[in-house]
Structures are given as structure tokens and as C-alpha cells.
Amino acid sequence: MIDLNNPKVVDGEYVLSQYKNKIDYYWGASRSNKHAFKRYRTWTIILGSLVTLVSSISAAEFLQNPEWLKNVFSVATPIIAATLTVISGLGQNFHWGSTWRDMVINATRLEKERDRFLATKPEKRDIEKELDILNSIILEETRNFFQRVLDSEIKPKEQNGSAG
């Protein structure tokens, strides 16, 4: 491990450790977003179906008596609908599906660059270029992430060089 307080010459081992750390991060984040996306989609389907089912059943004549059963179904429908709305809002805000996809793409892209680096003869490796490639991939993904998550943010208009 490199001590950043005591810098030394950066070598191929450092570059490989950076690739490994970033690749491991993206695969881990990918798994986390995949599980969140699947849970979100599952609960959306279940709760959407339940809202329809419970509201249909609550209108049935045989549920009008006893009163407590009618009240249970009357209360259950809006509670399930509200829960579905919350889950849908979370899904729209966190973009688990597209984040999962982007994490897989970035991990794979980093693996490709790492393999290219490993296939290059050590004496022909350009460490500075390698770190630039690695950091550019990370920066690009970070920009994409924030653009996706904050896409409703008001962006400043570009100036076209003319005075107001």
C-alpha cells in the first residue's frame, strides 16, 4: 500500500491496485443496486396488484357486514396505495436500475483497461497515461451519476458570447 504522506515513484503495481480497488467497488455497487432494483420492482408489482384487489373486494356486498371487516378493507386500500406511492417515489429518485447498468458497464470497462495494461510490456507502459485513463473513466461515471440523479435540477444557460 502506498503512503500518500510519504510519496514514492508510482509504478505498475500501484496502477494495478487502483484498477483492482475501483473494479471491486463498481462490482459491489452493481450488486447492491441490482438487489435494490429487484426489490423495488417486486414490491411495485405486489402493491399495485394489492391496491386493485383490495379496492375491488372492499366494494363487494359480502364485505359490508360485519362492520369491522368493511372498515379494515376501507383503510387498507389507501394505506397500500400510499405505500406504493412512496416506493415509486424512491425508485424514481434513486434510479437503481440505471445505476446498476452503469456500474456493470464501468466495472467491465475498467477490467478492459486493466487487461490492456497487463498485456502491455512493462517497459512500454505509460503510468501517467494509465492513471489518466483510469481517473477519466471514474470522473465520467461520477458526472453521469449526478446528472441522472439530479436531472431535474435547473441548469444554467450557456452564454453564447453576446452581451445580454
C-alpha positions as CSV (number, residue, x, y, z in Angstrom):
1,M,0.0,0.0,0.0
2,I,1.3,3.5,-0.8
3,D,1.6,6.0,1.9
4,L,0.4,9.3,0.4
5,N,2.2,11.2,3.2
6,N,5.5,9.6,2.0
7,P,5.3,9.7,-1.8
8,K,7.4,7.5,-3.9
9,V,7.6,6.7,-7.5
10,V,4.3,5.4,-8.8
11,D,4.7,2.1,-10.6
12,G,2.7,-0.6,-12.4
13,E,1.8,-2.2,-9.0
14,Y,0.2,1.0,-7.9
15,V,-1.8,1.2,-11.1
16,L,-3.0,-2.4,-10.8
17,S,-4.0,-1.8,-7.2
18,Q,-6.0,1.2,-8.3
19,Y,-7.7,-0.8,-11.0
20,K,-8.5,-3.6,-8.5
21,N,-9.9,-1.2,-6.0
22,K,-12.1,0.6,-8.5
23,I,-13.3,-2.6,-10.2
24,D,-14.2,-4.1,-6.8
25,Y,-16.1,-1.0,-5.9
26,Y,-18.1,-1.0,-9.1
27,W,-19.0,-4.7,-8.9
28,G,-20.0,-4.3,-5.3
29,A,-22.1,-1.2,-6.1
30,S,-23.6,-3.1,-9.0
31,R,-24.8,-5.9,-6.8
32,S,-26.3,-3.5,-4.3
33,N,-28.2,-1.6,-7.0
34,K,-29.3,-4.8,-8.6
35,H,-30.8,-6.1,-5.4
36,A,-32.5,-2.7,-4.7
37,F,-33.9,-2.6,-8.2
38,K,-35.3,-6.1,-8.0
39,R,-36.8,-5.4,-4.6
40,Y,-38.3,-2.1,-5.8
41,R,-39.8,-3.8,-8.9
42,T,-41.2,-6.7,-6.9
43,W,-42.9,-4.5,-4.3
44,T,-44.2,-2.2,-7.1
45,I,-45.9,-5.2,-8.7
46,I,-47.2,-6.7,-5.5
47,L,-48.5,-3.5,-4.1
48,G,-50.1,-2.4,-7.4
49,S,-51.9,-5.7,-7.6
50,L,-53.0,-5.5,-3.9
51,V,-54.4,-2.0,-4.4
52,T,-56.6,-3.3,-7.2
53,L,-57.6,-6.4,-5.4
54,V,-58.3,-4.8,-2.0
55,S,-60.3,-2.0,-3.5
56,S,-62.3,-4.4,-5.6
57,I,-63.0,-6.7,-2.7
58,S,-64.0,-3.8,-0.4
59,A,-66.8,-2.9,-2.8
60,A,-68.2,-6.4,-2.7
61,E,-71.6,-6.8,-1.0
62,F,-70.5,-9.7,1.2
63,L,-67.9,-7.4,2.9
64,Q,-70.4,-4.9,4.1
65,N,-71.1,-6.9,7.3
66,P,-69.5,-7.2,9.8
67,E,-68.7,-3.5,10.0
68,W,-65.1,-4.1,11.3
69,L,-64.3,-6.1,8.1
70,K,-65.7,-3.3,5.9
71,N,-63.5,-0.8,7.9
72,V,-60.4,-2.9,7.5
73,F,-60.7,-3.0,3.7
74,S,-61.7,0.7,3.6
75,V,-58.5,1.6,5.5
76,A,-56.2,-1.0,3.8
77,T,-56.7,0.4,0.3
78,P,-55.4,3.9,0.9
79,I,-52.5,2.6,3.1
80,I,-51.4,0.2,0.3
81,A,-51.8,3.0,-2.3
82,A,-49.7,5.4,-0.2
83,T,-47.0,2.7,0.3
84,L,-46.9,2.1,-3.4
85,T,-46.6,5.9,-4.0
86,V,-43.6,6.0,-1.6
87,I,-41.9,3.1,-3.2
88,S,-42.5,4.5,-6.7
89,G,-41.0,7.9,-5.5
90,L,-37.9,6.1,-4.1
91,G,-37.5,4.3,-7.3
92,Q,-37.7,7.5,-9.4
93,N,-35.2,9.3,-7.1
94,F,-32.6,6.6,-6.7
95,H,-32.6,5.1,-10.3
96,W,-31.5,1.7,-9.1
97,G,-31.9,0.1,-12.5
98,S,-29.9,2.6,-14.5
99,T,-27.3,2.8,-11.7
100,W,-27.0,-1.0,-11.7
101,R,-26.5,-0.9,-15.5
102,D,-23.9,1.9,-15.3
103,M,-21.9,0.2,-12.5
104,V,-21.7,-3.0,-14.6
105,I,-20.6,-1.0,-17.7
106,N,-17.9,0.8,-15.7
107,A,-16.6,-2.3,-14.0
108,T,-16.3,-4.0,-17.3
109,R,-14.7,-1.0,-18.9
110,L,-12.2,-0.8,-16.1
111,E,-11.5,-4.6,-16.5
112,K,-10.9,-4.0,-20.2
113,E,-8.4,-1.2,-19.5
114,R,-6.7,-3.2,-16.8
115,D,-6.3,-6.2,-19.2
116,R,-4.9,-3.8,-21.8
117,F,-2.4,-2.5,-19.2
118,L,-1.4,-6.0,-18.2
119,A,-0.9,-7.0,-21.9
120,T,1.4,-4.1,-22.4
121,K,5.1,-4.9,-21.9
122,P,6.3,-3.3,-18.6
123,E,8.9,-1.2,-20.4
124,K,6.3,0.2,-22.8
125,R,3.7,1.2,-20.1
126,D,3.0,4.9,-19.6
127,I,2.0,5.1,-16.0
128,E,0.8,8.7,-16.2
129,K,-1.4,7.9,-19.2
130,E,-2.8,4.8,-17.4
131,L,-3.8,6.8,-14.3
132,D,-5.3,9.5,-16.6
133,I,-7.4,6.8,-18.3
134,L,-8.5,5.3,-15.0
135,N,-9.4,8.6,-13.4
136,S,-11.2,9.8,-16.6
137,I,-13.4,6.7,-16.5
138,I,-14.2,7.3,-12.8
139,L,-14.9,11.0,-13.4
140,E,-17.1,10.4,-16.4
141,E,-19.2,7.9,-14.4
142,T,-19.4,10.3,-11.5
143,R,-20.7,13.0,-13.8
144,N,-23.2,10.6,-15.3
145,F,-24.4,9.5,-11.9
146,F,-25.1,13.0,-10.7
147,Q,-26.7,14.0,-14.0
148,R,-29.0,11.1,-13.7
149,V,-29.9,11.6,-10.1
150,L,-30.2,15.4,-10.3
151,D,-31.6,15.6,-13.8
152,S,-34.5,17.8,-12.6
153,E,-32.0,20.3,-11.3
154,I,-32.2,23.7,-13.2
155,K,-29.0,24.0,-15.2
156,P,-27.5,27.4,-16.0
157,K,-28.0,28.5,-19.6
158,E,-24.8,28.6,-21.7
159,Q,-23.5,32.0,-22.6
160,N,-23.1,32.5,-26.3
161,G,-20.7,35.4,-26.1
162,S,-23.2,38.1,-26.7
163,A,-23.9,40.8,-24.1
164,G,-27.4,40.5,-22.7
